[in-house]
Amino acid sequence: MTHVAVQRKAATILGKLAASINVRAGDARQLVKMYERFGEFEMRAELESLFGIADLQLLATETDEAVKAAIQMKRADMNLTGAAITTRLRNQPPRSREIRKNK
């Protein structure tokens, strides 16, 4: 199967998924991406209870360690938005390489 054929088949399956759960295809694509990123995440249940899909999209590019820090921030202040948490994560001082090697 060619690359184009695989893409078409994936688009067809995604369209069927979107129709079956009554969402737009773009939203279904985002849900699939979020599942790919967080589907096996150890704190997935808590992550889903604290954050909406828009916030999860922002966190999807972060490391597991950063996502855990985001969960702690959100627990401490439920009014924090995903954008505010992302800003706080970016402003945290970088950890030294020695600490990273030991963990």
N, C-alpha and C positions, 0 to 999 in steps of 0.2 A: 504494500500500500504506500503510495507516495505521501510526501509531507502535506501536500494540499488536500489529499483525500482524508488524511487523518484529521486535519483542521476542520474540514467540512463535517465529518462524522462527530467530532467533539462539539461543534456548534449545534448540530441537530440534537444531540443528547442534552446539551445545555438548554436548548429551547424547550424540549419536552419536560425537563426538570422545572423550568420556570413556569410553564403552563400548569404543571401538576400541583405546584405549591402557590400558584396564583400571584407571582411576582414578575417584574420585568426581567428580561434576559440579562441586562447589566447588573441588576441586583443579585440575580442567581449567580452570576460570575463572581461577584464579590463574596457571596456566601461560600462558594467553593474555595476561593483563595484563603478566606479566613479559616476554613476547615483544614486546608493544607498546612497552614502555619500553626494553628493552635489545636488541631484535632487530637494530638497525643500529648499535649502540654499537661504537666502534672497538676497544675492549678486551674485547669480549664473550667470547672464548675464555678469556682469563685470569680474567675475572669468574666464569664458570661453573665454572672449575676451583678457585677459591678459596672460593666461597660456595655454601651450600645455598639452597633455595627460601625458607626462613624469613628468612634474612639478606637475600636479594634483595628480599623484600617490604619490609623496613625501608629498604633503599637506594633503592627505586623512587621515593620522593618527594624524593630528593636531587638536586641539580644534577649535571651531568656532572663538573664540577670536584671536587665533594665525593666522587663515586663513585671518581674517580681517586685522591683522597687516601685513601679507604678501602682501595683496592687496595694502595697503598704501606704502609699500616698493617698490613694482613693479611700482606703479604710479610715485614715486619719481625718480626711475632709471629703465627705460625700458630694460636696458642691463643686469640686474641681472638675473641669472639663478635660477632655483628652488633649486638647491643644495646650492647656496650662500644664498638664503633666509632662507632655513632650518638651515644653520649654524648660521645665525644672530639670528634666533628665539631661538636657543639653547643657545646662548651666552647672551641673555637678562637676566638681573637680575630677579630672581623670585619675583612675587608680594607677598606682605604679606598676611597672612590669614585674617587679618581684612578687607583689601580692597576687597578680594574675597567674604567675607560674606556680605558686603554691596551692592554688585552688583548682 
